[in-house]
Amino acid sequence: MEREERITKMEEILDHSAELVEKVERILKDLEEYKKEYHKLVNYYYSEDWRKDVEAYNKNLISHDLKCGVLTEDAIYDLIGERYNLAIYMLEQATDMIKNF
């Protein structure tokens, strides 16, 4: 590889790496800022209100035109699992980044 090619390639890697770091920082900040809202959802899922809302929906007391994915058992439960798996993945990636500085 010629010197100029190598420098050009390394510049591309530098630029792309910096862009990825910025994206991850933004996403992590978004997750942090939205954490309280997420916990409201999880608390709702485990609450008596959620059970009552599901029962009302099943008895057709809530319009089926209303978006009610939150009343399915799987939607919130799956999100909790996905978030858990994401946290593990982030820990693995962070550990790798530290080990392979």
PyMOL commands that place a pseudoatom at each C-alpha (Angstrom):
pseudoatom trace, name=CA, resn=MET, resi=1, chain=A, elem=C, hetatm=0, pos=[0.000, 0.000, 0.000]
pseudoatom trace, name=CA, resn=GLU, resi=2, chain=A, elem=C, hetatm=0, pos=[1.372, 3.347, -0.971]
pseudoatom trace, name=CA, resn=ARG, resi=3, chain=A, elem=C, hetatm=0, pos=[1.901, 5.929, 1.755]
pseudoatom trace, name=CA, resn=GLU, resi=4, chain=A, elem=C, hetatm=0, pos=[-0.859, 8.251, 0.491]
pseudoatom trace, name=CA, resn=GLU, resi=5, chain=A, elem=C, hetatm=0, pos=[-3.311, 5.352, 0.176]
pseudoatom trace, name=CA, resn=ARG, resi=6, chain=A, elem=C, hetatm=0, pos=[-2.496, 4.258, 3.717]
pseudoatom trace, name=CA, resn=ILE, resi=7, chain=A, elem=C, hetatm=0, pos=[-2.945, 7.764, 5.094]
pseudoatom trace, name=CA, resn=THR, resi=8, chain=A, elem=C, hetatm=0, pos=[-6.225, 8.161, 3.204]
pseudoatom trace, name=CA, resn=LYS, resi=9, chain=A, elem=C, hetatm=0, pos=[-7.490, 4.824, 4.530]
pseudoatom trace, name=CA, resn=MET, resi=10, chain=A, elem=C, hetatm=0, pos=[-6.486, 5.701, 8.100]
pseudoatom trace, name=CA, resn=GLU, resi=11, chain=A, elem=C, hetatm=0, pos=[-8.263, 9.060, 7.761]
pseudoatom trace, name=CA, resn=GLU, resi=12, chain=A, elem=C, hetatm=0, pos=[-11.429, 7.229, 6.701]
pseudoatom trace, name=CA, resn=ILE, resi=13, chain=A, elem=C, hetatm=0, pos=[-11.147, 4.911, 9.694]
pseudoatom trace, name=CA, resn=LEU, resi=14, chain=A, elem=C, hetatm=0, pos=[-10.572, 7.876, 12.022]
pseudoatom trace, name=CA, resn=ASP, resi=15, chain=A, elem=C, hetatm=0, pos=[-13.560, 9.794, 10.657]
pseudoatom trace, name=CA, resn=HIS, resi=16, chain=A, elem=C, hetatm=0, pos=[-15.876, 6.793, 10.760]
pseudoatom trace, name=CA, resn=SER, resi=17, chain=A, elem=C, hetatm=0, pos=[-14.746, 5.811, 14.269]
pseudoatom trace, name=CA, resn=ALA, resi=18, chain=A, elem=C, hetatm=0, pos=[-15.349, 9.339, 15.565]
pseudoatom trace, name=CA, resn=GLU, resi=19, chain=A, elem=C, hetatm=0, pos=[-18.792, 9.370, 13.930]
pseudoatom trace, name=CA, resn=LEU, resi=20, chain=A, elem=C, hetatm=0, pos=[-19.715, 6.054, 15.560]
pseudoatom trace, name=CA, resn=VAL, resi=21, chain=A, elem=C, hetatm=0, pos=[-18.596, 7.273, 18.994]
pseudoatom trace, name=CA, resn=GLU, resi=22, chain=A, elem=C, hetatm=0, pos=[-20.742, 10.404, 18.608]
pseudoatom trace, name=CA, resn=LYS, resi=23, chain=A, elem=C, hetatm=0, pos=[-23.774, 8.314, 17.592]
pseudoatom trace, name=CA, resn=VAL, resi=24, chain=A, elem=C, hetatm=0, pos=[-23.388, 5.982, 20.555]
pseudoatom trace, name=CA, resn=GLU, resi=25, chain=A, elem=C, hetatm=0, pos=[-23.000, 8.931, 22.940]
pseudoatom trace, name=CA, resn=ARG, resi=26, chain=A, elem=C, hetatm=0, pos=[-26.218, 10.501, 21.601]
pseudoatom trace, name=CA, resn=ILE, resi=27, chain=A, elem=C, hetatm=0, pos=[-28.131, 7.239, 21.907]
pseudoatom trace, name=CA, resn=LEU, resi=28, chain=A, elem=C, hetatm=0, pos=[-26.878, 6.617, 25.445]
pseudoatom trace, name=CA, resn=LYS, resi=29, chain=A, elem=C, hetatm=0, pos=[-27.871, 10.155, 26.447]
pseudoatom trace, name=CA, resn=ASP, resi=30, chain=A, elem=C, hetatm=0, pos=[-31.318, 9.592, 24.923]
pseudoatom trace, name=CA, resn=LEU, resi=31, chain=A, elem=C, hetatm=0, pos=[-31.689, 6.344, 26.872]
pseudoatom trace, name=CA, resn=GLU, resi=32, chain=A, elem=C, hetatm=0, pos=[-30.624, 8.075, 30.073]
pseudoatom trace, name=CA, resn=GLU, resi=33, chain=A, elem=C, hetatm=0, pos=[-33.046, 10.952, 29.565]
pseudoatom trace, name=CA, resn=TYR, resi=34, chain=A, elem=C, hetatm=0, pos=[-35.918, 8.571, 28.780]
pseudoatom trace, name=CA, resn=LYS, resi=35, chain=A, elem=C, hetatm=0, pos=[-35.192, 6.207, 31.683]
pseudoatom trace, name=CA, resn=LYS, resi=36, chain=A, elem=C, hetatm=0, pos=[-37.943, 7.607, 33.929]
pseudoatom trace, name=CA, resn=GLU, resi=37, chain=A, elem=C, hetatm=0, pos=[-40.550, 7.139, 31.192]
pseudoatom trace, name=CA, resn=TYR, resi=38, chain=A, elem=C, hetatm=0, pos=[-39.392, 3.562, 30.581]
pseudoatom trace, name=CA, resn=HIS, resi=39, chain=A, elem=C, hetatm=0, pos=[-39.697, 2.797, 34.304]
pseudoatom trace, name=CA, resn=LYS, resi=40, chain=A, elem=C, hetatm=0, pos=[-43.235, 4.218, 34.277]
pseudoatom trace, name=CA, resn=LEU, resi=41, chain=A, elem=C, hetatm=0, pos=[-44.073, 1.693, 31.558]
pseudoatom trace, name=CA, resn=VAL, resi=42, chain=A, elem=C, hetatm=0, pos=[-42.537, -1.219, 33.493]
pseudoatom trace, name=CA, resn=ASN, resi=43, chain=A, elem=C, hetatm=0, pos=[-44.296, -0.177, 36.707]
pseudoatom trace, name=CA, resn=TYR, resi=44, chain=A, elem=C, hetatm=0, pos=[-47.573, 0.060, 34.793]
pseudoatom trace, name=CA, resn=TYR, resi=45, chain=A, elem=C, hetatm=0, pos=[-47.041, -3.445, 33.380]
pseudoatom trace, name=CA, resn=TYR, resi=46, chain=A, elem=C, hetatm=0, pos=[-46.725, -4.889, 36.887]
pseudoatom trace, name=CA, resn=SER, resi=47, chain=A, elem=C, hetatm=0, pos=[-49.577, -2.810, 38.316]
pseudoatom trace, name=CA, resn=GLU, resi=48, chain=A, elem=C, hetatm=0, pos=[-53.203, -3.483, 39.071]
pseudoatom trace, name=CA, resn=ASP, resi=49, chain=A, elem=C, hetatm=0, pos=[-54.069, -0.696, 36.605]
pseudoatom trace, name=CA, resn=TRP, resi=50, chain=A, elem=C, hetatm=0, pos=[-52.564, -2.726, 33.757]
pseudoatom trace, name=CA, resn=ARG, resi=51, chain=A, elem=C, hetatm=0, pos=[-54.574, -5.811, 34.733]
pseudoatom trace, name=CA, resn=LYS, resi=52, chain=A, elem=C, hetatm=0, pos=[-57.751, -3.747, 34.944]
pseudoatom trace, name=CA, resn=ASP, resi=53, chain=A, elem=C, hetatm=0, pos=[-57.048, -2.131, 31.565]
pseudoatom trace, name=CA, resn=VAL, resi=54, chain=A, elem=C, hetatm=0, pos=[-56.477, -5.534, 29.951]
pseudoatom trace, name=CA, resn=GLU, resi=55, chain=A, elem=C, hetatm=0, pos=[-59.705, -6.830, 31.450]
pseudoatom trace, name=CA, resn=ALA, resi=56, chain=A, elem=C, hetatm=0, pos=[-61.609, -3.765, 30.219]
pseudoatom trace, name=CA, resn=TYR, resi=57, chain=A, elem=C, hetatm=0, pos=[-60.145, -4.213, 26.742]
pseudoatom trace, name=CA, resn=ASN, resi=58, chain=A, elem=C, hetatm=0, pos=[-61.096, -7.892, 26.688]
pseudoatom trace, name=CA, resn=LYS, resi=59, chain=A, elem=C, hetatm=0, pos=[-64.655, -6.953, 27.694]
pseudoatom trace, name=CA, resn=ASN, resi=60, chain=A, elem=C, hetatm=0, pos=[-64.796, -4.416, 24.827]
pseudoatom trace, name=CA, resn=LEU, resi=61, chain=A, elem=C, hetatm=0, pos=[-64.986, -1.500, 27.243]
pseudoatom trace, name=CA, resn=ILE, resi=62, chain=A, elem=C, hetatm=0, pos=[-62.101, 0.128, 25.370]
pseudoatom trace, name=CA, resn=SER, resi=63, chain=A, elem=C, hetatm=0, pos=[-62.356, 0.972, 21.695]
pseudoatom trace, name=CA, resn=HIS, resi=64, chain=A, elem=C, hetatm=0, pos=[-60.491, -1.503, 19.540]
pseudoatom trace, name=CA, resn=ASP, resi=65, chain=A, elem=C, hetatm=0, pos=[-59.608, 1.469, 17.317]
pseudoatom trace, name=CA, resn=LEU, resi=66, chain=A, elem=C, hetatm=0, pos=[-57.342, 2.718, 20.097]
pseudoatom trace, name=CA, resn=LYS, resi=67, chain=A, elem=C, hetatm=0, pos=[-53.738, 1.558, 19.778]
pseudoatom trace, name=CA, resn=CYS, resi=68, chain=A, elem=C, hetatm=0, pos=[-53.418, -0.876, 22.689]
pseudoatom trace, name=CA, resn=GLY, resi=69, chain=A, elem=C, hetatm=0, pos=[-50.250, -2.872, 22.081]
pseudoatom trace, name=CA, resn=VAL, resi=70, chain=A, elem=C, hetatm=0, pos=[-49.288, -1.955, 25.621]
pseudoatom trace, name=CA, resn=LEU, resi=71, chain=A, elem=C, hetatm=0, pos=[-52.104, -4.251, 26.800]
pseudoatom trace, name=CA, resn=THR, resi=72, chain=A, elem=C, hetatm=0, pos=[-50.585, -7.363, 25.266]
pseudoatom trace, name=CA, resn=GLU, resi=73, chain=A, elem=C, hetatm=0, pos=[-48.442, -9.455, 27.573]
pseudoatom trace, name=CA, resn=ASP, resi=74, chain=A, elem=C, hetatm=0, pos=[-45.670, -9.784, 25.020]
pseudoatom trace, name=CA, resn=ALA, resi=75, chain=A, elem=C, hetatm=0, pos=[-45.022, -6.170, 23.981]
pseudoatom trace, name=CA, resn=ILE, resi=76, chain=A, elem=C, hetatm=0, pos=[-43.737, -4.828, 27.295]
pseudoatom trace, name=CA, resn=TYR, resi=77, chain=A, elem=C, hetatm=0, pos=[-42.280, -8.153, 28.435]
pseudoatom trace, name=CA, resn=ASP, resi=78, chain=A, elem=C, hetatm=0, pos=[-40.309, -8.474, 25.196]
pseudoatom trace, name=CA, resn=LEU, resi=79, chain=A, elem=C, hetatm=0, pos=[-39.065, -4.899, 25.510]
pseudoatom trace, name=CA, resn=ILE, resi=80, chain=A, elem=C, hetatm=0, pos=[-37.829, -5.623, 29.038]
pseudoatom trace, name=CA, resn=GLY, resi=81, chain=A, elem=C, hetatm=0, pos=[-35.944, -8.657, 27.724]
pseudoatom trace, name=CA, resn=GLU, resi=82, chain=A, elem=C, hetatm=0, pos=[-34.528, -6.766, 24.753]
pseudoatom trace, name=CA, resn=ARG, resi=83, chain=A, elem=C, hetatm=0, pos=[-33.346, -3.976, 27.024]
pseudoatom trace, name=CA, resn=TYR, resi=84, chain=A, elem=C, hetatm=0, pos=[-31.727, -6.507, 29.364]
pseudoatom trace, name=CA, resn=ASN, resi=85, chain=A, elem=C, hetatm=0, pos=[-29.935, -8.210, 26.466]
pseudoatom trace, name=CA, resn=LEU, resi=86, chain=A, elem=C, hetatm=0, pos=[-28.840, -4.828, 25.134]
pseudoatom trace, name=CA, resn=ALA, resi=87, chain=A, elem=C, hetatm=0, pos=[-27.373, -3.934, 28.529]
pseudoatom trace, name=CA, resn=ILE, resi=88, chain=A, elem=C, hetatm=0, pos=[-25.357, -7.163, 28.546]
pseudoatom trace, name=CA, resn=TYR, resi=89, chain=A, elem=C, hetatm=0, pos=[-24.182, -6.497, 24.991]
pseudoatom trace, name=CA, resn=MET, resi=90, chain=A, elem=C, hetatm=0, pos=[-23.140, -2.952, 25.927]
pseudoatom trace, name=CA, resn=LEU, resi=91, chain=A, elem=C, hetatm=0, pos=[-21.172, -4.310, 28.900]
pseudoatom trace, name=CA, resn=GLU, resi=92, chain=A, elem=C, hetatm=0, pos=[-19.436, -6.816, 26.647]
pseudoatom trace, name=CA, resn=GLN, resi=93, chain=A, elem=C, hetatm=0, pos=[-18.582, -4.122, 24.117]
pseudoatom trace, name=CA, resn=ALA, resi=94, chain=A, elem=C, hetatm=0, pos=[-17.384, -1.742, 26.837]
pseudoatom trace, name=CA, resn=THR, resi=95, chain=A, elem=C, hetatm=0, pos=[-15.198, -4.468, 28.338]
pseudoatom trace, name=CA, resn=ASP, resi=96, chain=A, elem=C, hetatm=0, pos=[-13.732, -5.232, 24.926]
pseudoatom trace, name=CA, resn=MET, resi=97, chain=A, elem=C, hetatm=0, pos=[-13.065, -1.535, 24.299]
pseudoatom trace, name=CA, resn=ILE, resi=98, chain=A, elem=C, hetatm=0, pos=[-11.237, -1.234, 27.625]
pseudoatom trace, name=CA, resn=LYS, resi=99, chain=A, elem=C, hetatm=0, pos=[-9.256, -4.450, 27.216]
pseudoatom trace, name=CA, resn=ASN, resi=100, chain=A, elem=C, hetatm=0, pos=[-8.271, -3.621, 23.647]
pseudoatom trace, name=CA, resn=PHE, resi=101, chain=A, elem=C, hetatm=0, pos=[-7.653, 0.073, 24.189]
for i in range(1, 101): cmd.bond("trace and resi %d" % i, "trace and resi %d" % (i + 1))
show_as sticks, trace
zoom trace
